[in-house]
């Protein structure tokens, strides 16, 4: 079960990396991710965003900031 959840998080993280652009509002990115992963909760998306931040931090600082904004702001957005 835990491995399945990790794979789902990694899959959503990849989607986030593909969709995120600098300056994008967290709500817009969450909506775009939910369009591709309708069963993902806001919490699932936030976890995946943090994973994307961790994995991308050393490679792309601009994307990292966008992802960080999403991950830290996702808790403030109503589902």
SEPASE-947934 format. One record per residue (C-alpha): residue in one letter; x, y, z. Coordinates in steps of 0.25 Angstrom, whole numbers. Layout:
BEGIN
 residuo    xx    yy    zz
       A     X     Y     Z
...
***
This chain:
BEGIN
 residuo    xx    yy    zz
       X     0     0     0
       X    11    10     4
       X    19     7    -9
       X     6     9   -17
       X     4    23   -11
       X    18    26   -13
       X    17    23   -28
       X     4    31   -29
       X    11    43   -22
       X    23    42   -32
       X    13    41   -44
       X     6    54   -39
       X    20    60   -37
       X    23    58   -51
       X    11    64   -56
       X    13    76   -47
       X    27    78   -52
       X    21    78   -66
       X    10    88   -64
       X    17    98   -54
       X    22   111   -60
       X    28   122   -52
       X    18   132   -47
       X     7   122   -48
       X    -3   123   -37
       X    -5   111   -28
       X   -20   110   -30
       X   -18   110   -45
       X    -7    99   -44
       X   -16    90   -35
       X   -27    91   -45
       X   -18    87   -56
       X   -13    75   -48
       X   -27    71   -44
       X   -31    71   -58
       X   -20    60   -61
       X   -22    53   -47
       X   -37    55   -43
       X   -36    46   -31
       X   -24    53   -25
       X   -27    61   -13
       X   -22    75   -10
       X   -13    68     1
       X    -8    58   -10
       X    -4    69   -19
       X     3    77    -8
       X    11    65    -5
       X    15    63   -19
       X    19    77   -20
       X    28    76    -9
       X    34    64   -15
       X    36    72   -28
       X    42    83   -20
       X    52    74   -14
       X    56    67   -27
       X    57    79   -35
       X    64    89   -25
       X    78    87   -30
       X    74    87   -45
       X    64    98   -47
       X    63   109   -37
       X    51   117   -44
       X    43   104   -45
       X    46   101   -31
       X    41   114   -26
       X    28   112   -34
       X    26    98   -28
       X    30   103   -14
       X    19   113   -15
       X     9   103   -19
       X    13    93    -8
       X    13   103     3
       X     0   110    -2
       X    -8    98    -5
       X   -13    97     9
       X   -20   111     8
       X   -28   107    -4
       X   -42   101    -2
       X   -45    88    -9
***
